[in-house]
Amino acid sequence: MAVTNNNHIDLTNLELSIQISLSGHSFCVLDTNTKTIIELKAEKFSIKKTPSELLDAIKHLFNTETILKQVFKSINIIHVNDWSTIVPKPLFEESALADYLKFNTKILKTDFITFDEISANDSINVYVPFTNINNFIFDRFGSFTYNHFSTILIEQLLTFEKHSSTSKVYINTADATFEIIVLNKGKLLLYNTFEFHTKEDFIYYLLFTLEQLQLNPETIDVLFLGDIDEDNPLFKIAYKYIRNVSFGNRIDTYAFAEKPLHNHSYFTLLKSL
């Protein structure tokens, strides 16, 4: 999704991508001349914010981070929330956006609903963005693009696995939620978001999903994405019940001024560029 205006903006060599959620935010800056990520930062909120509080936090971020005072060649906003649903493109009607969401998301009459196209599997991702953040970015910078994070996540994983001859389960982790993306021979079988409070909640949802899809924990490959390592309780409990547990890989196409600790973190942020 793109938002533009007619104001002239001098082009630079810098591209900004910023990922926002009620639980935190992260951003990166790409120098397109050297193909190097020159800045990569993240902040987790101690308490989940309201959309209004999130806007205050984003304003503070842009007012305090020196690099965000630059002029950018392009800006991409990634909206992270569970206010989304995927619709097969042949069944999609733009006039029915609210109807698609109302079955699994609590929406208000005043909510702005939009959509992304997931070209890799001919589907449409219908979602509610943080409109107040979009308005702030537009007022400050003018033209920008935005997507739901699941659009990037699904599109990239389908691209990675398009020649696969097996089934794989990807787990994208955050502080209190995680996404399950199940692929069968390069095709999307399931995408869902779960909220959890304990590692026992997490493994219940994961094993239940495997059971419902008739995927054998002894043979299925489960790959983790996100800010997670082998010492994380989620990884440990998954390893206890599932034989083949490992980490995904961004397969970076950029150099880094300071490389992230893991090749499976910042997946959607870095793949948005």
C-alpha positions in Angstrom: 0.0 0.0 0.0 1.4 3.4 -1.0 0.5 6.9 0.3 1.7 9.8 -1.8 1.3 13.5 -2.2 2.5 16.2 -4.7 5.2 17.7 -2.5 8.7 17.6 -4.0 11.2 15.6 -1.9 14.9 15.6 -2.8 16.0 12.0 -3.2 18.9 10.7 -1.1 20.6 7.4 -0.8 18.9 6.4 2.4 15.8 4.1 2.8 14.0 3.8 6.1 11.9 0.9 7.3 10.1 1.0 10.6 8.1 -1.8 12.2 5.5 -0.8 14.8 3.3 -2.7 17.3 1.6 -2.0 20.6 4.5 -3.9 22.3 7.4 -2.1 20.7 9.1 -0.9 17.5 12.2 -1.4 15.5 13.7 0.4 12.5 16.6 0.1 10.1 18.2 2.5 7.6 19.7 1.3 4.4 22.4 3.1 2.5 21.5 2.1 -1.1 24.9 3.3 -2.5 26.8 0.8 -0.4 24.0 -1.7 0.1 24.7 -1.5 3.8 22.3 -1.4 6.8 23.8 1.5 8.6 21.4 1.6 11.6 19.3 -1.1 13.2 17.5 -0.6 16.5 14.7 -2.0 18.5 12.7 -1.1 21.7 10.3 -3.2 23.6 7.7 -1.5 25.8 7.5 -2.7 29.4 3.7 -2.4 29.2 1.6 -2.8 26.0 0.5 0.6 24.8 -2.8 1.9 23.4 -2.8 3.2 19.8 -2.7 6.8 21.2 0.3 6.0 23.5 2.0 4.3 20.6 1.8 7.5 18.6 3.4 9.4 21.4 6.2 6.8 21.5 6.8 7.1 17.7 6.8 10.9 17.9 9.4 10.6 20.7 11.5 8.2 18.6 11.6 10.6 15.6 12.4 13.5 17.8 15.3 11.8 19.7 17.0 9.6 17.1 19.4 11.8 15.1 19.4 9.5 12.0 15.6 9.8 11.7 15.9 13.5 11.1 17.4 12.8 7.7 15.6 13.0 4.3 14.9 9.6 3.0 14.7 8.2 -0.5 11.8 6.0 0.6 10.0 5.1 3.8 8.1 1.9 4.6 5.9 1.3 7.6 5.2 -2.2 8.8 2.1 -2.6 10.9 2.2 -5.5 13.5 -1.1 -6.5 14.9 -3.6 -9.4 14.8 -6.3 -7.3 13.0 -5.9 -9.1 9.7 -7.2 -12.0 7.6 -6.3 -13.6 4.3 -8.7 -13.9 1.5 -8.2 -15.9 -1.7 -8.0 -13.4 -4.5 -10.7 -15.0 -6.7 -13.1 -14.5 -3.8 -12.0 -11.0 -2.9 -14.4 -8.0 -3.2 -13.0 -4.6 -2.1 -16.5 -3.5 -1.0 -16.6 -6.3 1.6 -13.4 -5.5 3.6 -15.2 -5.2 6.9 -17.1 -8.5 6.3 -13.8 -10.4 6.0 -12.5 -9.1 9.3 -15.5 -9.2 11.5 -15.4 -13.0 11.9 -12.0 -13.0 13.7 -11.3 -9.4 14.7 -13.2 -6.8 16.8 -13.5 -3.8 14.6 -15.2 -0.4 15.0 -17.3 1.4 12.4 -14.6 4.2 12.4 -11.7 1.8 11.7 -9.9 2.3 8.4 -9.5 -1.1 6.6 -7.1 -1.7 3.8 -5.4 -4.6 2.1 -2.1 -5.9 0.6 -1.8 -8.4 -2.2 0.3 -11.5 -1.6 1.4 -12.3 -5.1 3.2 -15.5 -4.2 -0.1 -17.4 -3.5 -2.7 -15.2 -5.2 -4.3 -13.9 -2.0 -5.3 -10.7 -0.4 -4.3 -9.7 3.2 -7.1 -7.5 4.7 -6.2 -5.6 7.8 -6.5 -2.5 10.0 -3.3 -0.4 10.1 -2.4 2.1 12.8 -4.0 5.1 11.0 -2.7 7.6 13.5 0.9 6.5 12.8 0.3 6.7 9.0 -1.0 10.2 9.4 2.0 11.3 11.4 4.5 9.9 8.9 2.6 11.5 6.0 2.5 14.9 7.7 6.2 14.6 8.5 7.6 13.1 5.3 5.0 13.0 2.6 5.1 9.9 0.4 5.6 6.5 2.0 4.5 2.9 1.7 3.0 0.6 4.3 2.2 -3.1 4.7 0.9 -5.5 7.3 3.9 -7.5 8.7 2.2 -10.8 7.8 2.2 -9.8 4.2 6.0 -9.6 4.2 6.3 -12.7 6.4 4.2 -14.9 4.2 5.5 -13.6 0.9 9.1 -14.1 1.9 8.6 -17.6 3.3 6.7 -18.7 0.2 9.5 -17.4 -1.9 12.1 -19.3 0.2 10.2 -22.5 0.1 8.7 -22.4 -3.4 10.8 -25.4 -4.6 10.5 -27.4 -1.4 9.2 -31.0 -1.6 8.4 -31.3 2.1 6.3 -29.7 4.8 7.7 -27.1 7.1 6.4 -25.1 10.1 7.7 -21.6 10.8 7.2 -20.0 14.2 7.6 -16.2 14.4 8.0 -15.2 18.0 7.3 -12.0 19.9 6.9 -11.3 23.6 3.3 -12.5 24.1 2.2 -13.6 20.7 3.5 -15.9 18.0 2.6 -16.8 14.4 2.5 -20.2 12.9 3.1 -20.5 9.2 2.7 -24.0 7.8 3.9 -24.7 4.3 3.4 -27.9 2.3 5.6 -28.3 -0.7 6.0 -24.6 -1.1 2.2 -23.8 -0.7 0.7 -22.0 2.3 -1.4 -24.4 4.3 -2.0 -22.3 7.4 -1.3 -18.9 8.9 -2.5 -18.0 12.4 -1.5 -15.8 15.4 -1.7 -17.0 19.0 -1.5 -15.1 22.2 0.2 -16.9 25.1 1.3 -16.3 28.7 3.4 -19.3 29.5 5.6 -21.8 27.6 2.9 -24.4 28.3 0.4 -22.2 26.4 2.8 -22.0 23.5 3.5 -25.7 23.2 -0.2 -26.5 23.5 -1.1 -24.3 20.6 1.8 -25.6 18.5 1.1 -29.3 19.2 -2.6 -28.9 18.7 -1.9 -27.2 15.3 0.3 -30.1 14.3 -2.3 -32.6 15.4 -5.1 -30.9 13.4 -3.0 -30.8 10.3 -1.8 -34.4 10.8 1.8 -33.4 11.0 4.1 -35.8 12.9 6.2 -34.2 15.6 8.8 -36.9 14.9 9.3 -35.9 11.3 8.1 -32.3 10.7 10.7 -29.5 10.5 9.9 -26.6 12.8 12.0 -23.4 12.3 12.0 -20.3 14.6 12.2 -16.7 13.6 12.4 -13.7 15.9 14.4 -12.6 18.9 15.0 -16.1 20.3 17.9 -18.5 20.9 18.5 -22.0 22.2 18.2 -20.8 25.8 14.7 -19.4 25.3 12.0 -21.4 27.2 9.9 -21.6 24.0 12.7 -23.2 22.0 13.5 -25.5 24.9 10.0 -26.8 25.3 9.6 -27.2 21.5 12.8 -29.2 21.4 11.4 -31.4 24.1 8.3 -32.4 22.2 9.4 -32.1 18.5 12.4 -33.9 17.0 13.5 -31.4 14.3 13.7 -27.9 15.7 16.0 -25.3 14.4 16.2 -21.6 13.3 15.3 -19.9 10.1 17.7 -17.7 8.1 17.0 -14.3 6.5 19.6 -15.0 3.8 20.8 -11.4 3.9 21.4 -9.4 0.7 22.9 -6.4 2.5 26.0 -5.7 4.5 25.7 -4.4 8.0 27.5 -1.7 9.9 26.8 -3.8 12.9 25.4 -7.3 12.1 22.5 -8.6 14.2 23.4 -11.4 16.7 21.1 -13.9 14.9 20.3 -14.7 11.3 16.7 -15.3 12.2 15.9 -12.0 14.0 14.4 -8.8 12.4 13.0 -11.0 9.6 10.1 -8.9 8.4 11.9 -5.6 9.1 14.9 -6.4 7.0 13.0 -8.2 4.3 10.8 -5.2 3.8 13.6 -3.3 2.0 
